[in-house]
Amino acid sequence: DQPTPAYRRVLLKISGEALMGDQGYGLHPPTVQRIAQEVKSVQDMGVEICMVIGGGNIFRGLQGSAQGMERTTADYMGMLATVMNALAMQSALEGIGVYTRVISAIRMDEVCEPYIRRRAVRHLEKGRVCIFAAGTGNPYFTTDTAATLRANEMACEAIFKGTKVDGVYDKDPVKFADAVRYDTVTYDDCLAKHLKVMDASAIALARDNNLPIIVFSLDEPGGFRGVLAGQGTYTRVH
Ligand code: UDP
């Protein structure tokens, strides 16, 4: 009864906020475990999985710099926050028997692996989930850009962006009852209409490499697995 996945290797991008549940801050372990289950159910279909998790539930560079902190320092703090989230996800995944590696763009050899592309590819081939941490390793970037970069480097067929809603809308569906969801939308429309998909540099990088972005709801149980099999509602950015 295993649905056939339409993809062989994908990258799942989630924001840090996705891990905080209904709390206003930090990590909510039951939520982390729930997402880990979603990842496992996709891995059980035989799909190779990369993950990039944001850090906004702990620290955002822009917030820090708005409060007078030097911008690049604040961005490094944001990158460190993503490492904490990656470790929490690693722990949850390994708790349910999924082998993982946390791979950081900033070296911290006692904690996780450094990013070496060929090594990461090998992990995927061996069925390990690669959780890419510390963003791109550079200030002034976001984890959306990191997700697009790693997805390209790992030759993923698509980025799956898990959000609170089941796709891309013409306006905020939480605020406007008449918001309309797109089934598909072009990269250029996302940029021109400022649609809330990913930041502009991430979308441009995806566009330049023809990497589709699938926006779907991670709140829907079984959503990730369904979308991988081409079921349910989602928006395909291409
Ligand atoms: N960040 C960075 N370079 C990167 C990725 C992230 O400087 O390549 C910093 C940046 O300060 C950002 C923070 O890490 O605010 C957390 O990442 P992001 O805002 O993308 O997290 P999300 O919104 O997805 O939770």
Residues whose N, C-alpha, C, O or C-beta is under 5 A from the ligand:
A	BS01	UDP	I14 S15 G16 E17 G54 G55 G56 N57 F59 R60 G61 L62 A74 D75 Y76 G78 M79 A134 G135 T136 G137 N138 P139 Y140 F141 T142 T143 D144 A146
